[in-house]
Amino acid sequence: MREIEFFNGRWKENFKFGRNPDIDTAAAEDIIEQGGLVQYDSGGALYEVVSADAGDTGTGWVEGLDSNYDWVREKFTLNGTTPVALTTSWYTVFRARLDFIPDGLFTTRTVTGSNTRIIITPPYGGTLFAAFSVPRNYEVRVSSIDVEIVRPIGGDTVALIYLLKRDIGGPWTIQDSMEHYSPRPTGRKYEVPLRFTGPTDIKLNVASVGSNSLSVSGDISFWLINNTPNEGTCGPILVGF
């Protein structure tokens, strides 16, 4: 997630971007690096972090919502291929960062069942994850979405892209859709930003594609607004993380 700060206006514009390197015609997938769909843990779950390389022993952090739907950033010290347990009871994670150059695949996963929640591919130090969960007492104003597709040789770039949203525990609803027909980037800018009040999940989803092995990148641009009572005297404070 990239951030641009506007200090005079007391807010940050956030770009939550991701990539899915291999989408096939068999099923819908989200634009997240590990592929498949974003997974959530209603009621909370314990997570752990681990690397596929024994030499990865630096520090880092993960961000997401806890089981109360509050924003959490938890720091850790990686211990190579030995899992390191986190202390938060997590609803979801949507961002992770390493303070060193990893040699192995970094994974945040559930302690029970070892189910992957987010990854970082070496040699990079951050996640590619076009999904976000709005904390309680916050809202987002989505100002644009963008998508780019790389097709395999002989394939086509036909794809149906959804911007999906759901209130916690509710069904996913389609907030916008784009049919993509070319390898050039495409997107949508909203003169009136789309408003979603937390706790809420939002994500970019590839509902269908015209050929196998498509690589899809995308981002969601939004303002994050703090609606916490008694925090600030000039209305909501626009913030980011």
VOKE-49262 format. One line per field, with one value per atom (N, C-alpha, C): residue number from 1; z, x, y. Coordinates in pm, whole numbers, plus 50000, padded with zeros to 5 digits. Each point is the difference from the previous one (the first is absolute). Layout:
BEGIN
pos <- NUM / ...
zz <- Z / ...
xx <- X / ...
yy <- Y / ...
//
This chain:
BEGIN
pos <- 1 / 1 / 1 / 2 / 2 / 2 / 3 / 3 / 3 / 4 / 4 / 4 / 5 / 5 / 5 / 6 / 6 / 6 / 7 / 7 / 7 / 8 / 8 / 8 / 9 / 9 / 9 / 10 / 10 / 10 / 11 / 11 / 11 / 12 / 12 / 12 / 13 / 13 / 13 / 14 / 14 / 14 / 15 / 15 / 15 / 16 / 16 / 16 / 17 / 17 / 17 / 18 / 18 / 18 / 19 / 19 / 19 / 20 / 20 / 20 / 21 / 21 / 21 / 22 / 22 / 22 / 23 / 23 / 23 / 24 / 24 / 24 / 25 / 25 / 25 / 26 / 26 / 26 / 27 / 27 / 27 / 28 / 28 / 28 / 29 / 29 / 29 / 30 / 30 / 30 / 31 / 31 / 31 / 32 / 32 / 32 / 33 / 33 / 33 / 34 / 34 / 34 / 35 / 35 / 35 / 36 / 36 / 36 / 37 / 37 / 37 / 38 / 38 / 38 / 39 / 39 / 39 / 40 / 40 / 40 / 41 / 41 / 41 / 42 / 42 / 42 / 43 / 43 / 43 / 44 / 44 / 44 / 45 / 45 / 45 / 46 / 46 / 46 / 47 / 47 / 47 / 48 / 48 / 48 / 49 / 49 / 49 / 50 / 50 / 50 / 51 / 51 / 51 / 52 / 52 / 52 / 53 / 53 / 53 / 54 / 54 / 54 / 55 / 55 / 55 / 56 / 56 / 56 / 57 / 57 / 57 / 58 / 58 / 58 / 59 / 59 / 59 / 60 / 60 / 60 / 61 / 61 / 61 / 62 / 62 / 62 / 63 / 63 / 63 / 64 / 64 / 64 / 65 / 65 / 65 / 66 / 66 / 66 / 67 / 67 / 67 / 68 / 68 / 68 / 69 / 69 / 69 / 70 / 70 / 70 / 71 / 71 / 71 / 72 / 72 / 72 / 73 / 73 / 73 / 74 / 74 / 74 / 75 / 75 / 75 / 76 / 76 / 76 / 77 / 77 / 77 / 78 / 78 / 78 / 79 / 79 / 79 / 80 / 80 / 80 / 81 / 81 / 81 / 82 / 82 / 82 / 83 / 83 / 83 / 84 / 84 / 84 / 85 / 85 / 85 / 86 / 86 / 86 / 87 / 87 / 87 / 88 / 88 / 88 / 89 / 89 / 89 / 90 / 90 / 90 / 91 / 91 / 91 / 92 / 92 / 92 / 93 / 93 / 93 / 94 / 94 / 94 / 95 / 95 / 95 / 96 / 96 / 96 / 97 / 97 / 97 / 98 / 98 / 98 / 99 / 99 / 99 / 100 / 100 / 100 / 101 / 101 / 101 / 102 / 102 / 102 / 103 / 103 / 103 / 104 / 104 / 104 / 105 / 105 / 105 / 106 / 106 / 106 / 107 / 107 / 107 / 108 / 108 / 108 / 109 / 109 / 109 / 110 / 110 / 110 / 111 / 111 / 111 / 112 / 112 / 112 / 113 / 113 / 113 / 114 / 114 / 114 / 115 / 115 / 115 / 116 / 116 / 116 / 117 / 117 / 117 / 118 / 118 / 118 / 119 / 119 / 119 / 120 / 120 / 120 / 121 / 121 / 121 / 122 / 122 / 122 / 123 / 123 / 123 / 124 / 124 / 124 / 125 / 125 / 125 / 126 / 126 / 126 / 127 / 127 / 127 / 128 / 128 / 128 / 129 / 129 / 129 / 130 / 130 / 130 / 131 / 131 / 131 / 132 / 132 / 132 / 133 / 133 / 133 / 134 / 134 / 134 / 135 / 135 / 135 / 136 / 136 / 136 / 137 / 137 / 137 / 138 / 138 / 138 / 139 / 139 / 139 / 140 / 140 / 140 / 141 / 141 / 141 / 142 / 142 / 142 / 143 / 143 / 143 / 144 / 144 / 144 / 145 / 145 / 145 / 146 / 146 / 146 / 147 / 147 / 147 / 148 / 148 / 148 / 149 / 149 / 149 / 150 / 150 / 150 / 151 / 151 / 151 / 152 / 152 / 152 / 153 / 153 / 153 / 154 / 154 / 154 / 155 / 155 / 155 / 156 / 156 / 156 / 157 / 157 / 157 / 158 / 158 / 158 / 159 / 159 / 159 / 160 / 160 / 160 / 161 / 161 / 161 / 162 / 162 / 162 / 163 / 163 / 163 / 164 / 164 / 164 / 165 / 165 / 165 / 166 / 166 / 166 / 167 / 167 / 167 / 168 / 168 / 168 / 169 / 169 / 169 / 170 / 170 / 170 / 171 / 171 / 171 / 172 / 172 / 172 / 173 / 173 / 173 / 174 / 174 / 174 / 175 / 175 / 175 / 176 / 176 / 176 / 177 / 177 / 177 / 178 / 178 / 178 / 179 / 179 / 179 / 180 / 180 / 180 / 181 / 181 / 181 / 182 / 182 / 182 / 183 / 183 / 183 / 184 / 184 / 184 / 185 / 185 / 185 / 186 / 186 / 186 / 187 / 187 / 187 / 188 / 188 / 188 / 189 / 189 / 189 / 190 / 190 / 190 / 191 / 191 / 191 / 192 / 192 / 192 / 193 / 193 / 193 / 194 / 194 / 194 / 195 / 195 / 195 / 196 / 196 / 196 / 197 / 197 / 197 / 198 / 198 / 198 / 199 / 199 / 199 / 200 / 200 / 200 / 201 / 201 / 201 / 202 / 202 / 202 / 203 / 203 / 203 / 204 / 204 / 204 / 205 / 205 / 205 / 206 / 206 / 206 / 207 / 207 / 207 / 208 / 208 / 208 / 209 / 209 / 209 / 210 / 210 / 210 / 211 / 211 / 211 / 212 / 212 / 212 / 213 / 213 / 213 / 214 / 214 / 214 / 215 / 215 / 215 / 216 / 216 / 216 / 217 / 217 / 217 / 218 / 218 / 218 / 219 / 219 / 219 / 220 / 220 / 220 / 221 / 221 / 221 / 222 / 222 / 222 / 223 / 223 / 223 / 224 / 224 / 224 / 225 / 225 / 225 / 226 / 226 / 226 / 227 / 227 / 227 / 228 / 228 / 228 / 229 / 229 / 229 / 230 / 230 / 230 / 231 / 231 / 231 / 232 / 232 / 232 / 233 / 233 / 233 / 234 / 234 / 234 / 235 / 235 / 235 / 236 / 236 / 236 / 237 / 237 / 237 / 238 / 238 / 238 / 239 / 239 / 239 / 240 / 240 / 240 / 241 / 241 / 241
zz <- 50000 / 50000 / 50000 / 49901 / 49988 / 50054 / 50065 / 50062 / 49950 / 49972 / 49968 / 50101 / 50071 / 50108 / 49953 / 50045 / 49979 / 50138 / 50052 / 50140 / 50030 / 49908 / 50027 / 50012 / 49925 / 50006 / 50105 / 50065 / 50108 / 49952 / 49881 / 49954 / 49907 / 49980 / 49908 / 49899 / 49875 / 49900 / 49991 / 50005 / 50004 / 49868 / 49954 / 49881 / 50042 / 50005 / 50040 / 49872 / 49968 / 49870 / 50018 / 49895 / 50008 / 49864 / 50002 / 49876 / 50024 / 49901 / 49998 / 49874 / 50015 / 49884 / 49910 / 50042 / 49921 / 50028 / 49915 / 50013 / 49880 / 50029 / 49896 / 49987 / 49904 / 49971 / 50099 / 50084 / 50083 / 50108 / 50061 / 50114 / 50017 / 50065 / 50031 / 50102 / 49989 / 50095 / 50029 / 50118 / 50035 / 49950 / 49995 / 49954 / 50120 / 50040 / 50113 / 49955 / 50054 / 49943 / 50020 / 50110 / 50021 / 49917 / 49931 / 49920 / 50084 / 49934 / 50070 / 50052 / 50112 / 50059 / 50136 / 50037 / 50133 / 50104 / 50106 / 50106 / 50127 / 50071 / 50123 / 50112 / 50124 / 50115 / 50096 / 49976 / 50085 / 50142 / 50097 / 50138 / 50044 / 49904 / 50034 / 49991 / 49958 / 49994 / 50027 / 50051 / 50022 / 49873 / 49969 / 49881 / 50040 / 49902 / 50015 / 49870 / 50010 / 49882 / 49986 / 49874 / 49975 / 49861 / 49981 / 49870 / 49947 / 49869 / 49939 / 50000 / 50051 / 50004 / 50144 / 50044 / 50138 / 50033 / 49900 / 50026 / 50017 / 49982 / 50015 / 50148 / 50064 / 50145 / 50038 / 49908 / 50032 / 50060 / 50012 / 50060 / 49893 / 50044 / 49911 / 50078 / 49929 / 50065 / 49906 / 50059 / 49924 / 50049 / 49910 / 50032 / 49960 / 50077 / 49968 / 50107 / 50009 / 50103 / 50099 / 50129 / 50101 / 50008 / 50094 / 50009 / 50042 / 50047 / 50029 / 49883 / 49888 / 49878 / 50020 / 50091 / 50018 / 49922 / 49950 / 49926 / 50094 / 49955 / 50079 / 49908 / 50049 / 49939 / 50104 / 49972 / 50094 / 49941 / 50078 / 49959 / 50038 / 49928 / 50027 / 49960 / 50048 / 49956 / 49940 / 49871 / 49929 / 50043 / 50004 / 50042 / 49893 / 49876 / 49890 / 49978 / 49993 / 49974 / 50126 / 50115 / 50124 / 50018 / 50007 / 50011 / 50127 / 49986 / 50113 / 50020 / 50118 / 50027 / 50026 / 49946 / 50030 / 50118 / 50065 / 50123 / 49978 / 49888 / 49973 / 49962 / 50039 / 49947 / 49874 / 49883 / 49873 / 49936 / 49941 / 49905 / 49859 / 49966 / 49869 / 50003 / 49908 / 49974 / 49854 / 49974 / 49863 / 49957 / 50086 / 49964 / 50090 / 49943 / 50077 / 49940 / 50084 / 49956 / 50071 / 49925 / 50055 / 49997 / 50101 / 50010 / 49940 / 49928 / 49940 / 49866 / 49921 / 49871 / 50023 / 49981 / 50029 / 49888 / 50038 / 49903 / 49976 / 50093 / 49987 / 50001 / 49961 / 50002 / 50144 / 50028 / 50132 / 50001 / 50107 / 50010 / 50138 / 50002 / 50122 / 49987 / 50102 / 49991 / 50136 / 50002 / 50126 / 50076 / 50132 / 50082 / 49986 / 50004 / 49984 / 49852 / 49945 / 49861 / 49901 / 50042 / 49912 / 49869 / 50011 / 49883 / 49967 / 49878 / 49958 / 50000 / 50053 / 50000 / 49915 / 49993 / 49915 / 49980 / 49886 / 49972 / 49951 / 50007 / 49936 / 49920 / 49872 / 49912 / 49997 / 50024 / 49995 / 49857 / 49986 / 50103 / 50054 / 49984 / 50038 / 50147 / 50053 / 50142 / 50036 / 49902 / 50029 / 49924 / 50042 / 49944 / 49877 / 49915 / 49884 / 50021 / 50047 / 50058 / 49978 / 49893 / 49966 / 50075 / 50132 / 50089 / 50127 / 50065 / 50121 / 50086 / 50132 / 50094 / 50080 / 49994 / 50065 / 50149 / 50089 / 50143 / 50046 / 50114 / 50058 / 50038 / 49994 / 50025 / 49889 / 49887 / 49884 / 49880 / 49896 / 49871 / 49892 / 49881 / 49884 / 49893 / 49920 / 49879 / 49882 / 49923 / 49887 / 49884 / 49953 / 49893 / 49863 / 49996 / 49870 / 50019 / 49894 / 49992 / 49865 / 49995 / 49876 / 49989 / 49875 / 49975 / 49874 / 50003 / 49882 / 49992 / 49876 / 49978 / 49904 / 50032 / 49909 / 49955 / 49871 / 49949 / 49958 / 50001 / 49947 / 49848 / 49938 / 49854 / 49946 / 49909 / 49942 / 50076 / 50120 / 50079 / 49970 / 50071 / 49985 / 50136 / 49998 / 50124 / 50045 / 49957 / 50043 / 50147 / 50081 / 50142 / 50054 / 50097 / 50069 / 50142 / 50034 / 50128 / 50085 / 50127 / 50094 / 50112 / 50042 / 50129 / 50095 / 50099 / 50091 / 50138 / 50069 / 50136 / 50079 / 50130 / 50089 / 50140 / 50068 / 50143 / 50069 / 50114 / 50068 / 50024 / 49954 / 50019 / 49895 / 49911 / 49898 / 49867 / 49899 / 49867 / 49923 / 49906 / 49910 / 49903 / 49973 / 49902 / 49900 / 49876 / 49892 / 50003 / 50019 / 50003 / 49864 / 49919 / 49864 / 49924 / 49868 / 49917 / 49875 / 49951 / 49878 / 49915 / 49871 / 49906 / 49928 / 50009 / 49953 / 49872 / 49889 / 49872 / 49939 / 50065 / 49940 / 50105 / 49956 / 50098 / 50060 / 49951 / 50056 / 50132 / 50091 / 50128 / 49980 / 50087 / 49998 / 50143 / 50015 / 50136 / 50004 / 50119 / 50023 / 50106 / 49968 / 50098 / 50038 / 50130 / 50051 / 50038 / 49923 / 50034 / 50139 / 50031 / 50136 / 50058 / 50092 / 50052 / 50063 / 49987 / 50061 / 50149 / 50083 / 50144 / 50066 / 50081 / 50073 / 50146 / 50090 / 50143 / 50067 / 50084 / 50067 / 50117 / 50041 / 49941 / 49870 / 49897 / 49865 / 49929 / 49917 / 49914 / 49857 / 49933 / 49858 / 49929 / 49872 / 49926 / 49850 / 49920 / 49856 / 49968 / 49922 / 49969 / 49849 / 49950 / 49859 / 49989 / 49953 / 50000 / 49891 / 49885 / 49892 / 49904 / 49929 / 49902 / 49874 / 49889 / 49873 / 49968 / 50076 / 49978 / 50130 / 50005 / 50120 / 50012 / 50120 / 50029 / 49979 / 50028 / 49994 / 50128 / 49985 / 50113 / 50010 / 50115 / 50017 / 50117 / 49975 / 50105 / 50014 / 50120 / 50021 / 50128 / 50010 / 50124 / 50028 / 50129 / 50049 / 50064 / 49954 / 50058 / 50088 / 50124 / 50091 / 50107 / 50060 / 50120 / 50118 / 50106 / 50124 / 50101 / 50056 / 50087 / 50139 / 50100 / 50139 / 50056 / 50033 / 50057 / 50151 / 50064 / 50142 / 50077 / 50088 / 50074 / 50082 / 50002 / 50080 / 49957 / 49879 / 49950 / 49894 / 50044 / 49911 / 50020 / 49965 / 50022 / 49871 / 49886 / 49872 / 49912 / 50061 / 49925 / 49993 / 49914 / 49990 / 49958 / 50057 / 49962 / 49892 / 49887 / 49894 / 50023 / 50012 / 50034 / 49910 / 50007 / 49925 / 50074 / 49956 / 50056 / 49896
xx <- 50086 / 49914 / 50089 / 49983 / 50081 / 49919 / 50069 / 49932 / 50059 / 49915 / 50043 / 49938 / 50082 / 49950 / 49973 / 49891 / 49966 / 49985 / 50112 / 50002 / 49906 / 49988 / 49915 / 49854 / 49960 / 49863 / 49978 / 50108 / 49993 / 49941 / 50039 / 49953 / 50102 / 49987 / 50085 / 49914 / 50045 / 49934 / 50073 / 49926 / 50057 / 49976 / 50103 / 49989 / 50027 / 49896 / 50015 / 50010 / 50122 / 50018 / 50043 / 49970 / 50029 / 50024 / 50033 / 50026 / 49967 / 49937 / 49978 / 50069 / 50107 / 50081 / 49942 / 49892 / 49953 / 49852 / 49913 / 49856 / 49952 / 49924 / 49947 / 49849 / 49944 / 49857 / 49913 / 50061 / 49922 / 49919 / 50054 / 49930 / 50044 / 49915 / 50033 / 50114 / 50084 / 50108 / 50014 / 50054 / 50030 / 50138 / 50025 / 50131 / 50093 / 50046 / 50091 / 50108 / 50121 / 50115 / 49992 / 49940 / 49994 / 49891 / 49917 / 49893 / 49880 / 49894 / 49879 / 49924 / 49931 / 49918 / 50057 / 49981 / 50038 / 49921 / 50069 / 49937 / 49990 / 49888 / 49974 / 49969 / 50025 / 49980 / 49901 / 49872 / 49895 / 50016 / 49999 / 50019 / 50144 / 50093 / 50141 / 50077 / 50127 / 50088 / 50143 / 50081 / 50141 / 50079 / 50095 / 50082 / 50146 / 50078 / 50145 / 50066 / 50128 / 50076 / 50118 / 50038 / 50107 / 50058 / 50125 / 50065 / 50032 / 50016 / 50042 / 50152 / 50072 / 50146 / 50048 / 50088 / 50048 / 50079 / 50053 / 50082 / 49922 / 49869 / 49918 / 49968 / 50077 / 49986 / 49985 / 49955 / 49984 / 49865 / 49974 / 49876 / 49900 / 49877 / 49894 / 49872 / 49890 / 49871 / 49888 / 49884 / 49878 / 49891 / 49908 / 49888 / 49869 / 49898 / 49867 / 49903 / 49890 / 49900 / 49999 / 49984 / 49988 / 49854 / 49972 / 49867 / 49893 / 50042 / 49906 / 49986 / 50068 / 50000 / 50072 / 50098 / 50089 / 50128 / 50060 / 50125 / 50114 / 50086 / 50115 / 50121 / 50114 / 50129 / 50083 / 50039 / 50080 / 50138 / 50102 / 50138 / 50044 / 50099 / 50053 / 50146 / 50068 / 50134 / 49994 / 50025 / 49987 / 50113 / 49969 / 50097 / 50013 / 50023 / 50020 / 49881 / 50027 / 49894 / 49925 / 50038 / 49928 / 49887 / 49875 / 49890 / 50009 / 49965 / 49995 / 49854 / 49946 / 49859 / 49981 / 49891 / 49959 / 49903 / 49983 / 49919 / 49857 / 49972 / 49867 / 49902 / 49876 / 49892 / 49948 / 50029 / 49980 / 49866 / 49938 / 49891 / 50056 / 50098 / 50064 / 50130 / 50089 / 50118 / 49993 / 50042 / 49996 / 50132 / 50103 / 50128 / 50108 / 50118 / 50117 / 50123 / 50100 / 50123 / 50119 / 50109 / 50125 / 50104 / 50087 / 50104 / 50131 / 49998 / 50121 / 49961 / 50100 / 49975 / 49988 / 49884 / 49983 / 50054 / 50044 / 50041 / 49892 / 49908 / 49893 / 49863 / 49900 / 49862 / 49957 / 49947 / 49948 / 49850 / 49953 / 49858 / 49946 / 49886 / 49920 / 49885 / 49984 / 49903 / 49936 / 49892 / 49935 / 50086 / 50001 / 50071 / 49932 / 49869 / 49924 / 49971 / 50056 / 49975 / 50100 / 50083 / 50103 / 49939 / 49888 / 49932 / 50055 / 50048 / 50066 / 49902 / 50046 / 49920 / 50063 / 50134 / 50067 / 50144 / 50062 / 50137 / 50081 / 50133 / 50095 / 50097 / 50014 / 50088 / 50139 / 50107 / 50134 / 50035 / 50087 / 50078 / 49932 / 49869 / 49930 / 49960 / 49973 / 49973 / 49858 / 49907 / 49863 / 49900 / 49875 / 49893 / 49938 / 49939 / 49922 / 49858 / 49910 / 49875 / 49895 / 49919 / 49902 / 49868 / 50011 / 49885 / 50028 / 49894 / 50013 / 49878 / 50020 / 49888 / 49996 / 49888 / 49983 / 49975 / 50081 / 49977 / 49868 / 49949 / 49884 / 50037 / 49903 / 50017 / 50078 / 50021 / 50062 / 49908 / 50030 / 49936 / 50104 / 49974 / 50084 / 49916 / 50067 / 49941 / 50087 / 49951 / 50076 / 49991 / 50117 / 50003 / 50030 / 50063 / 50027 / 50042 / 49986 / 50055 / 50069 / 50107 / 50076 / 50039 / 50005 / 50032 / 50086 / 50097 / 50081 / 50017 / 49995 / 50007 / 50113 / 50078 / 50101 / 49953 / 49988 / 49946 / 50114 / 49974 / 50098 / 50000 / 50107 / 50008 / 49884 / 49924 / 49888 / 49870 / 50005 / 49880 / 49935 / 49892 / 49937 / 49992 / 49964 / 49998 / 49860 / 49901 / 49864 / 49987 / 49952 / 49981 / 49889 / 49928 / 49896 / 50049 / 50012 / 50056 / 49888 / 49992 / 49904 / 50072 / 49942 / 50031 / 49892 / 50042 / 49906 / 50008 / 49887 / 49992 / 49902 / 50028 / 49903 / 50016 / 49888 / 50005 / 50045 / 50067 / 50051 / 49888 / 50021 / 49902 / 49891 / 49995 / 49896 / 50046 / 49914 / 50037 / 50082 / 50079 / 50073 / 49902 / 50018 / 49918 / 50091 / 49956 / 50078 / 49978 / 50109 / 49992 / 50033 / 50076 / 50031 / 50056 / 49992 / 50057 / 50062 / 50105 / 50068 / 50028 / 49969 / 50038 / 50126 / 50104 / 50133 / 50027 / 50036 / 50017 / 50139 / 50089 / 50131 / 50108 / 50128 / 50110 / 50033 / 49938 / 50027 / 49927 / 50057 / 49932 / 49862 / 49908 / 49868 / 49960 / 49907 / 49963 / 49873 / 49966 / 49879 / 50030 / 49968 / 50013 / 49861 / 49979 / 49869 / 49998 / 49924 / 49987 / 49938 / 49906 / 49947 / 50053 / 50098 / 50061 / 49897 / 50027 / 49914 / 50030 / 49897 / 50016 / 49964 / 50092 / 49977 / 50038 / 49908 / 50019 / 50038 / 50105 / 50048 / 49912 / 50012 / 50093 / 49947 / 50084 / 49961 / 50121 / 49977 / 50105 / 49979 / 50109 / 49996 / 50115 / 49981 / 50107 / 49971 / 50106 / 49989 / 49998 / 49902 / 49977 / 49993 / 50066 / 49992 / 49894 / 49882 / 49885 / 50011 / 50059 / 50017 / 50106 / 50065 / 50103 / 49977 / 50058 / 49979 / 50101 / 50110 / 50100 / 50075 / 50073 / 50073 / 50130 / 50056 / 50134 / 50010 / 49892 / 50006 / 50063 / 50088 / 50056 / 49927 / 49941 / 49916 / 50052 / 50020 / 50038 / 49889 / 49985 / 49896 / 50022 / 49934 / 50010 / 49869 / 49980 / 49887 / 50056 / 49957 / 50043 / 49887 / 50035 / 49895 / 50055 / 49907 / 50028 / 49945 / 50079 / 49955 / 49968 / 49879 / 49951 / 49973 / 50052 / 49982 / 49874 / 49900 / 49876 / 49989 / 50114 / 49998 / 49945 / 49900 / 49943 / 50105 / 49985 / 50085 / 50146 / 50027 / 50137 / 50010 / 50044 / 50006 / 49882 / 50016 / 49895 / 49944 / 50056 / 49957 / 49936 / 49922 / 49940 / 50094 / 49969 / 50083 / 50142 / 50097 / 50140 / 50029 / 50055 / 50034 / 50141 / 50015 / 50129 / 50025 / 50121 / 50033 / 50103 / 50020 / 50107 / 50051
yy <- 49882 / 50118 / 50123 / 50086 / 50121 / 50117 / 50095 / 50113 / 50131 / 50098 / 50136 / 50093 / 50076 / 50083 / 50143 / 50057 / 50140 / 50062 / 50051 / 50040 / 50117 / 50096 / 50116 / 49959 / 49899 / 49953 / 49893 / 49956 / 49901 / 49867 / 49957 / 49871 / 49939 / 49870 / 49926 / 49928 / 49998 / 49919 / 49867 / 49891 / 49866 / 49927 / 49929 / 49916 / 49856 / 49918 / 49860 / 49919 / 49954 / 49936 / 49854 / 49920 / 49859 / 49939 / 49872 / 49925 / 49854 / 49940 / 49856 / 49947 / 49918 / 49964 / 49892 / 49933 / 49886 / 49974 / 50059 / 49979 / 49918 / 49896 / 49912 / 50018 / 49931 / 50012 / 49923 / 49916 / 49908 / 50069 / 50108 / 50060 / 50144 / 50079 / 50139 / 50004 / 50104 / 50020 / 50149 / 50031 / 50138 / 50039 / 50131 / 50049 / 50005 / 49881 / 49982 / 49902 / 50018 / 49928 / 49849 / 49953 / 49855 / 49933 / 50080 / 49943 / 49961 / 49956 / 49962 / 50120 / 49983 / 50105 / 50041 / 50126 / 50046 / 49921 / 49957 / 49923 / 50084 / 49984 / 50075 / 49901 / 50043 / 49914 / 50064 / 49974 / 50054 / 49947 / 50092 / 49961 / 50003 / 50012 / 50014 / 49869 / 50009 / 49884 / 50046 / 49909 / 50029 / 49971 / 50088 / 49986 / 49980 / 49952 / 49989 / 50040 / 50037 / 50039 / 49906 / 49972 / 49904 / 50027 / 49962 / 50011 / 49862 / 49989 / 49875 / 49986 / 50103 / 49998 / 50014 / 49912 / 50001 / 50125 / 50069 / 50117 / 50129 / 49997 / 50121 / 50022 / 50090 / 50020 / 50147 / 50084 / 50142 / 50032 / 50132 / 50047 / 50041 / 50019 / 50045 / 50023 / 50023 / 50019 / 49962 / 49972 / 49973 / 50095 / 50034 / 50088 / 49934 / 50030 / 49951 / 50041 / 49928 / 50024 / 49885 / 50035 / 49896 / 49953 / 49912 / 49942 / 50100 / 50120 / 50109 / 50096 / 49971 / 50081 / 50133 / 50002 / 50114 / 49975 / 50110 / 49989 / 49964 / 49906 / 49954 / 49991 / 50048 / 49970 / 49927 / 49877 / 49921 / 49972 / 50032 / 49977 / 49858 / 49949 / 49866 / 49993 / 49898 / 49964 / 49861 / 49990 / 49873 / 49906 / 49872 / 49898 / 49893 / 50044 / 49908 / 49908 / 49871 / 49902 / 49956 / 50056 / 49972 / 50101 / 49959 / 50096 / 50084 / 50127 / 50095 / 50040 / 49974 / 50030 / 50149 / 50056 / 50136 / 49996 / 50114 / 50002 / 50047 / 50067 / 50055 / 49889 / 50016 / 49918 / 50070 / 49945 / 50069 / 49966 / 50102 / 49978 / 49986 / 50086 / 49993 / 50078 / 49969 / 50083 / 50044 / 50125 / 50051 / 50064 / 49992 / 50061 / 49941 / 49978 / 49958 / 50065 / 50019 / 50065 / 49936 / 49978 / 49950 / 50110 / 50005 / 50102 / 49953 / 49888 / 49944 / 49937 / 49962 / 49934 / 49850 / 49941 / 49857 / 49912 / 49882 / 49898 / 49896 / 49988 / 49901 / 50063 / 49925 / 50046 / 50024 / 50118 / 50035 / 49975 / 49936 / 49966 / 50037 / 50066 / 50014 / 49901 / 49915 / 49892 / 49976 / 49925 / 49966 / 49899 / 50012 / 49901 / 49864 / 50000 / 49877 / 49976 / 49896 / 49966 / 50054 / 50094 / 50059 / 50052 / 50070 / 50054 / 50139 / 50017 / 50124 / 50116 / 50114 / 50122 / 50111 / 50006 / 50099 / 49956 / 50038 / 49960 / 50119 / 49985 / 50090 / 49914 / 50029 / 49923 / 50064 / 49921 / 50057 / 50044 / 50102 / 50070 / 50126 / 50010 / 50123 / 49998 / 50119 / 50013 / 50037 / 49996 / 50039 / 49915 / 50009 / 49917 / 50065 / 49916 / 50043 / 49947 / 50088 / 49954 / 50109 / 49988 / 50102 / 49976 / 50003 / 49984 / 50078 / 50043 / 50081 / 49978 / 50003 / 49993 / 50129 / 50069 / 50129 / 49978 / 50059 / 49980 / 50062 / 49954 / 50065 / 50143 / 50090 / 50144 / 50070 / 49933 / 50062 / 49985 / 50077 / 49979 / 50023 / 49949 / 50029 / 50066 / 50083 / 50059 / 49955 / 49905 / 49946 / 50099 / 50046 / 50099 / 49940 / 49882 / 49938 / 49855 / 49922 / 49865 / 49988 / 49920 / 49979 / 49854 / 49950 / 49860 / 49991 / 49907 / 49970 / 49849 / 49946 / 49856 / 49968 / 49896 / 49946 / 49864 / 49981 / 49875 / 49906 / 49869 / 49905 / 50005 / 49950 / 49995 / 49914 / 50058 / 49928 / 50014 / 50057 / 50020 / 50134 / 50030 / 50129 / 50068 / 50129 / 50078 / 50035 / 49923 / 50026 / 49962 / 50094 / 49972 / 50088 / 49949 / 50075 / 50027 / 50128 / 50042 / 50062 / 49959 / 50056 / 50074 / 50111 / 50059 / 49948 / 49921 / 49936 / 50063 / 49998 / 50054 / 49916 / 49986 / 49937 / 50058 / 50014 / 50026 / 49872 / 50013 / 49882 / 49900 / 49878 / 49894 / 49995 / 50099 / 50005 / 49944 / 50003 / 49950 / 50103 / 49953 / 50090 / 50064 / 50128 / 50071 / 50069 / 50007 / 50062 / 50151 / 50075 / 50146 / 50061 / 49928 / 50043 / 49881 / 50005 / 49894 / 50061 / 49936 / 50043 / 49877 / 50008 / 49896 / 50045 / 49917 / 50036 / 49922 / 50074 / 49933 / 50019 / 50070 / 50027 / 49992 / 49985 / 49996 / 50136 / 50106 / 50132 / 50018 / 50080 / 50023 / 50064 / 49967 / 50060 / 50032 / 50092 / 50036 / 50081 / 50042 / 50078 / 50105 / 50125 / 50107 / 50048 / 50022 / 50036 / 50148 / 50079 / 50142 / 50015 / 49914 / 49991 / 49870 / 50004 / 49877 / 49907 / 49871 / 49898 / 49995 / 50005 / 50008 / 49868 / 49946 / 49876 / 50022 / 49970 / 50020 / 49869 / 50004 / 49881 / 49958 / 49873 / 49902 / 49940 / 50006 / 49961 / 49941 / 49901 / 49943 / 50048 / 50037 / 50035 / 49930 / 49969 / 49932 / 50007 / 49978 / 49984 / 49851 / 49960 / 49860 / 49982 / 49895 / 49963 / 49892 / 50039 / 49909 / 49894 / 50036 / 49904 / 50051 / 49905 / 50034 / 49917 / 50047 / 49933 / 49892 / 49992 / 49896 / 49975 / 49891 / 49966 / 50079 / 49999 / 50054 / 50150 / 50073 / 50146 / 50055 / 50098 / 50074 / 50133 / 50027 / 50119 / 50083 / 50129 / 50095 / 50103 / 50055 / 50100 / 50077 / 50116 / 50077 / 50072 / 50027 / 50078 / 50125 / 50116 / 50128 / 50053 / 50036 / 50043 / 50094 / 50076 / 50078 / 49924 / 49997 / 49937 / 50108 / 49995 / 50107 / 49944 / 50069 / 49960 / 50065 / 49920 / 50051 / 49972 / 49972 / 49972 / 50119 / 49982 / 50113 / 50074 / 50135 / 50088 / 50000 / 49956 / 50003 / 50110 / 50118 / 50114 / 50092 / 50127 / 50098 / 50057 / 49960 / 50057 / 49892 / 49913 / 49892 / 49882 / 49903 / 49880 / 50035 / 49927 / 50013 / 49897 / 50045 / 49909 / 49949 / 49869 / 49941 / 49880 / 49948 / 49879 / 49920 / 49876 / 49919 / 49902
//
